Amino acid sequence: MLLKSSANPENRPSLHINGRTYRWPVKPVVVVCFDGCDLAYLDAASTAGRIPTIDRMRREGFGSTALAAMPTFTNPNNISIVCGAPPAIHGVSGNYYIDRETGREIMMVDATPMRAETILGRFSQDGARVAIVTAKDKLRKALAYNLQGIAFSAEKAPESTMGEHGIDNVPELMGRSTPDQYSAELSLYVLDAGIKLLAERTPELIYLSLSDYVQHKHAPGTPEADDFMEAVDKRIAALLANGAVVGIVADHGMNDMSTSTGEPNVIYLGDLLDAEYGEGSTRVICPIADPYVRHHGALGGFVRVHLKRQGLAPEQVAAFIRAWPGIEEVLVRADVCRRFELPEDKEGDVAVIGLRGVALGARAVDHDLTALAGERLRSHGGLAEQNVPFILSHPLRADHMERARTSALRNFDIFDFALNGVEV
């Protein structure tokens, strides 16, 4: 099915979405969320001469860094990017959370927590041709919130139907089967799908969300990482060759969280709190937890502590945690929400952020690390993974260049810059 056509974009009124105004795309706009693309991967691949297209974008278009939303996990940042707003606005602040009203623990696999419209959904409702391709299916329903267009995942591409996904026969379109979800090929499949859709379905807005499998498994500058960076670069070139304005950001960076001997460098906060206050007095939630924990064991740089024992004060628990080596920040609910623009109803009583290189967990028994099979733990979630690339294929207009020069960019500024800020 061909996507429906829309009127001349120059004759369409701008759209007001979550406090921002967006112009209609004059050329196709493709935003790539390069999952886990720490700046070090770009630096290493660039030095090795493996990413000529991205290097040219940074040189002739625009290249800088931006701050990801906290905590630096996949769901809150992807949703922030497509909403153009922080988690306090859209309501998604983790992959896994406790509903404070019901006490239920919830793994986010759909759009239930969302309370703001997306840029993609709103444009589609006003007649734009929009397509979304994600690596993992866990994100698809949230990214496609109120979307009238195409949205499917590489993970479950063969299951796509016209009714639910706006497209069917995806394997036929792609000419190959779906790759394993724990592989570099999953991200490349997303990019190849974007290239196919751009050429054959002519969408005006495309969002491509990759997987961070490679970054969890391989350090910057390793042959596997550089090979992957080169493969991505070639596909970015193909998107540009099809006439698109391309924006690249990441949802988070990535850091080694292992000791010098190769063991995971973990503070099991749940065990410490049980020993101090009694078993069951607190519940530690790891917001990185999702259906795909094989490569990180649900360990990251940010956790939430919910107090269960009556009379236990947040400030008391925060002071206890703050004294432990390896902790960077400990904030009670009101403070963490104010500092990082988080929704209070999804927050714990105490938020804990680990230092660079330190992973935080619940109880040791809660984390299965056997799948690491002796490999070093690489993960994200803290402040150390907040700096991410912010790259555009076209030069900026003067007003957006001034904005970039005088204020801190956020990764969720990318649609604003791609639609409003580039010279085309």
C-alpha positions in Angstrom: 0.0 0.0 0.0 1.3 3.4 -0.9 1.2 6.0 1.9 -1.4 8.7 1.3 -0.2 11.9 -0.2 -0.3 15.3 1.5 -0.6 18.8 0.2 2.3 21.0 -0.7 4.2 21.4 2.6 4.8 25.1 2.0 1.1 25.7 2.1 0.5 23.7 5.3 0.3 25.5 8.6 3.0 24.7 11.2 2.0 22.3 14.0 2.1 23.0 17.7 3.2 20.0 19.6 4.2 19.8 23.3 5.1 23.5 23.5 7.0 23.6 20.2 6.2 24.6 16.7 7.2 22.4 13.8 7.2 23.3 10.1 6.1 20.8 7.5 9.1 18.9 5.9 10.1 20.4 2.5 12.2 17.3 1.9 11.9 13.9 3.5 13.3 13.9 7.0 14.8 10.8 8.5 15.8 10.8 12.2 18.0 7.9 13.3 18.2 7.0 17.0 21.6 5.4 17.0 21.0 3.3 20.2 24.0 3.3 22.5 26.2 5.3 20.2 28.6 6.7 22.7 30.8 9.5 21.3 33.8 7.2 21.7 32.5 4.9 18.9 32.4 7.9 16.5 35.8 9.0 17.5 37.4 5.6 17.0 35.6 4.9 13.7 36.4 8.4 12.4 40.1 8.0 13.3 40.1 4.6 11.5 38.5 6.2 8.4 35.4 4.0 8.6 32.6 6.6 8.7 33.2 9.0 5.8 29.5 9.9 5.4 28.9 10.7 9.0 32.2 12.7 9.1 31.0 14.7 6.1 27.7 15.4 7.8 29.6 16.7 10.8 31.8 18.8 8.6 29.4 20.1 6.0 26.1 19.9 7.9 26.2 20.1 11.7 27.9 18.1 14.3 27.8 18.6 18.1 26.9 16.8 21.3 23.6 16.8 23.3 22.4 15.7 26.6 20.1 12.6 26.7 17.2 12.5 29.1 17.8 11.0 32.5 17.9 8.2 33.3 19.9 7.3 30.2 17.8 4.3 29.1 16.1 3.3 25.9 12.4 4.0 26.5 12.5 7.4 28.1 14.9 8.7 25.5 13.2 7.3 22.4 9.9 8.7 23.7 11.5 12.1 24.5 12.9 12.2 21.0 9.6 11.6 19.3 7.7 13.9 21.6 10.3 16.7 21.5 9.9 16.9 25.3 11.4 15.5 28.6 9.9 12.6 30.6 7.9 15.0 32.9 5.8 15.9 29.8 5.2 12.5 28.3 5.3 10.3 31.4 7.8 7.6 30.4 10.9 7.5 32.7 12.1 4.0 32.5 11.7 0.6 30.9 10.4 -0.9 34.2 8.6 0.9 37.1 6.3 0.7 40.0 2.8 2.2 39.7 2.6 4.3 42.9 -1.2 4.1 43.0 -1.5 0.3 42.6 1.9 -0.9 43.8 2.2 -3.1 40.7 5.5 -3.5 39.0 5.1 -2.8 35.2 7.4 -3.5 32.3 6.7 -1.1 29.5 5.8 -2.9 26.3 3.1 -0.5 24.9 1.9 3.1 25.0 0.0 2.8 28.4 2.3 5.2 30.4 2.3 7.9 27.7 0.4 11.2 28.3 1.6 13.4 25.4 1.2 13.3 21.7 4.2 12.5 19.5 5.5 14.6 16.6 5.1 11.6 14.3 1.5 10.9 15.4 0.4 14.5 15.1 1.9 15.0 11.6 0.3 11.7 10.4 -3.1 12.8 11.7 -2.7 16.1 9.7 -2.0 14.2 6.5 1.8 13.6 6.5 3.2 10.3 5.3 5.0 8.8 8.3 6.9 5.6 8.8 8.6 4.1 11.9 10.9 1.1 12.1 12.3 -0.1 15.3 14.8 -2.8 16.1 12.9 -4.2 19.1 9.1 -4.6 19.2 9.0 -3.3 22.8 9.1 0.3 21.5 6.8 0.0 18.5 3.5 0.6 20.2 4.7 3.6 22.2 6.5 5.2 19.2 3.4 4.6 17.1 1.0 6.2 19.6 -1.9 7.7 17.6 0.0 7.1 14.4 -1.8 6.8 11.0 1.0 5.3 9.0 3.6 2.5 8.9 5.2 1.2 12.1 6.9 -2.2 12.5 9.8 -3.7 14.2 12.7 -5.7 12.7 12.3 -8.2 15.5 8.7 -9.1 14.5 8.7 -8.0 10.8 7.0 -11.1 9.5 4.0 -10.5 11.9 3.3 -7.1 10.4 -0.3 -6.6 9.1 -2.0 -3.7 7.4 -4.5 -3.4 10.2 -1.9 -3.0 13.1 1.3 -1.9 11.4 0.1 -0.1 8.2 2.1 -2.6 6.1 2.3 -6.3 5.4 4.7 -8.7 3.6 7.7 -7.0 5.1 10.0 -9.9 4.4 9.0 -9.7 0.8 9.7 -6.0 0.8 13.1 -6.6 2.4 14.0 -9.7 0.4 15.5 -11.4 3.4 14.5 -13.0 6.7 14.5 -11.2 10.0 17.9 -11.4 11.8 18.4 -12.6 15.3 17.5 -10.0 17.9 20.9 -10.3 19.5 22.9 -9.4 16.5 24.4 -6.3 14.7 22.2 -7.3 11.7 19.0 -6.2 13.6 20.0 -2.6 13.4 21.1 -2.8 9.8 17.8 -4.4 8.9 16.1 -1.2 10.4 18.2 1.0 8.3 17.7 -1.0 5.1 14.0 -0.9 5.8 14.2 2.9 6.0 16.0 3.0 2.7 13.4 0.8 1.1 10.5 2.8 2.4 12.1 6.1 1.4 12.5 4.9 -2.1 9.2 3.0 -2.6 6.7 4.6 -0.2 8.0 8.2 -0.2 7.2 9.0 3.4 7.8 12.6 4.6 8.9 11.7 8.1 10.8 8.5 9.1 12.0 7.5 12.5 14.5 4.6 12.7 15.4 3.3 16.1 18.4 0.9 16.3 19.6 -1.7 18.8 22.6 -1.3 21.1 23.6 -4.9 21.0 27.0 -4.1 19.5 27.8 -1.4 22.0 26.9 -3.6 24.9 29.1 -6.3 23.6 32.1 -4.5 22.0 34.2 -1.6 23.1 34.9 1.4 20.8 37.7 0.8 18.3 37.4 -3.0 18.3 37.1 -4.6 14.9 33.5 -5.6 15.6 32.5 -2.1 16.6 34.3 -0.4 13.7 32.8 -2.9 11.2 29.3 -2.1 12.5 30.0 1.7 12.4 31.1 1.4 8.7 28.0 -0.7 7.9 25.8 2.0 9.4 27.7 4.8 7.7 27.0 3.2 4.3 23.3 3.1 4.9 23.3 6.7 6.1 24.8 7.5 2.7 22.0 5.6 1.0 19.4 7.6 2.9 21.1 10.8 1.7 21.3 9.6 -1.8 17.5 9.3 -1.7 17.2 13.0 -1.0 16.6 13.0 2.7 17.5 15.4 5.4 19.1 13.0 8.0 19.4 13.7 11.7 21.4 11.3 14.0 21.1 11.2 17.8 21.5 8.6 20.5 19.3 7.6 23.4 22.4 7.1 25.6 26.1 6.4 25.6 27.8 3.3 26.9 30.5 2.5 29.4 32.5 -0.4 30.7 31.2 -1.5 34.1 33.7 -4.2 35.0 36.6 -4.5 37.3 40.2 -4.8 36.3 39.8 -8.6 36.5 36.8 -8.6 34.2 34.1 -9.2 36.7 31.0 -6.9 36.7 31.6 -4.0 39.0 28.2 -4.0 40.7 26.7 -2.5 43.9 23.8 -4.7 44.8 21.8 -2.0 46.6 18.9 -4.3 47.5 21.2 -6.6 49.5 22.8 -3.6 51.3 19.4 -2.1 52.2 18.1 -5.5 53.4 21.1 -5.9 55.7 20.7 -2.3 57.1 16.9 -2.1 57.5 15.6 -5.6 57.3 14.4 -7.8 54.4 11.4 -6.3 52.6 11.9 -2.8 54.1 12.7 -1.5 50.6 12.3 -2.4 47.0 15.0 -1.5 44.5 13.7 -1.1 40.9 16.1 -1.3 38.0 14.5 0.8 35.2 16.8 -0.7 32.6 15.0 -4.0 32.9 13.2 -5.0 29.7 12.5 -8.2 27.8 16.1 -8.2 26.4 18.4 -8.5 29.4 20.8 -11.1 28.1 23.5 -8.5 27.3 23.3 -6.5 30.5 21.6 -8.6 33.1 19.3 -5.7 34.1 22.3 -3.8 35.5 22.8 -0.1 34.8 23.8 3.2 36.3 20.5 4.3 37.8 18.0 2.6 40.2 15.0 3.7 42.2 14.4 2.8 45.8 10.8 2.4 47.1 10.3 2.4 50.8 8.1 -0.3 52.2 8.6 -0.1 55.9 6.4 2.4 57.8 8.5 5.1 59.4 11.5 4.7 57.1 12.4 8.2 55.9 13.7 8.9 52.4 16.4 11.3 53.7 17.6 8.5 56.2 17.9 6.0 53.4 19.5 8.5 51.1 22.2 9.3 53.7 23.0 5.6 54.1 23.4 5.0 50.4 25.4 8.2 49.9 28.1 6.9 52.1 28.9 3.9 49.9 31.9 4.1 47.5 30.9 4.1 43.8 27.8 6.3 44.3 27.7 9.6 42.3 24.3 11.0 43.3 21.5 10.2 45.7 18.3 12.3 45.4 14.9 12.1 47.0 11.9 12.1 44.8 11.1 15.8 44.6 14.8 16.7 44.0 15.4 14.1 41.2 12.2 15.1 39.4 13.0 18.7 39.5 16.6 18.3 38.4 16.0 15.8 35.6 12.4 16.8 34.6 10.9 13.5 35.6 7.2 12.6 36.3 6.7 12.3 40.1 4.1 9.5 39.8 6.7 7.2 38.2 9.5 8.0 40.6 10.7 6.1 43.7 11.3 7.6 47.1 15.0 7.7 46.5 17.0 7.8 43.2 20.5 6.5 43.0 23.1 7.1 40.3 26.4 5.2 40.1 29.8 6.6 39.2 31.2 6.0 35.8 32.1 2.4 35.5 29.8 1.3 38.4 26.6 -0.7 37.8 23.8 -0.7 40.3 21.5 -3.7 41.0 18.8 -4.9 43.3 19.7 -8.1 45.1 22.4 -10.4 43.6 19.8 -13.1 43.3 17.7 -10.9 41.1 20.3 -10.7 38.3 21.2 -13.5 36.0 24.7 -12.8 34.6 25.3 -16.2 33.1 24.6 -14.9 29.5 27.6 -12.6 29.8 29.6 -15.8 29.6 32.8 -14.1 30.9 32.5 -11.0 28.8 32.9 -7.6 30.3 29.7 -5.8 31.4 29.0 -2.7 29.4 25.9 -0.7 30.2 24.3 2.7 30.8 21.8 4.7 32.8 23.8 7.3 34.7 25.2 10.7 34.1 28.3 9.3 32.5 26.2 8.1 29.5 24.3 11.4 29.1 26.5 13.0 26.4 25.4 11.8 22.9 26.0 12.8 19.3 23.8 15.3 17.6 24.4 15.3 13.9 22.5 16.8 10.9 23.2 16.3 7.2 22.5 20.0 6.3 23.9 23.3 7.6 21.8 25.1 10.2 19.9 28.4 9.8 21.4 31.3 11.7 18.8 31.2 14.5 19.3 27.5 15.2 23.1 27.9 14.9 22.9 30.6 17.6 20.8 28.4 19.8 23.3 25.5 19.4 26.1 27.9 20.3 24.6 29.5 23.4 22.5 26.8 25.0 22.9 23.1 25.8 21.3 20.8 23.2 19.1 17.9 24.2 18.7 14.8 22.1 15.0 15.5 21.9 15.7 18.8 20.1 16.5 16.8 16.9 13.1 17.0 15.2 13.0 20.7 15.9 16.4 21.2 14.2 15.7 18.8 11.3 12.3 20.3 10.5 12.8 24.0 11.5 16.6 24.5 11.7 18.3 23.3 8.5 18.9 25.1 5.2 17.2 23.1 2.4 
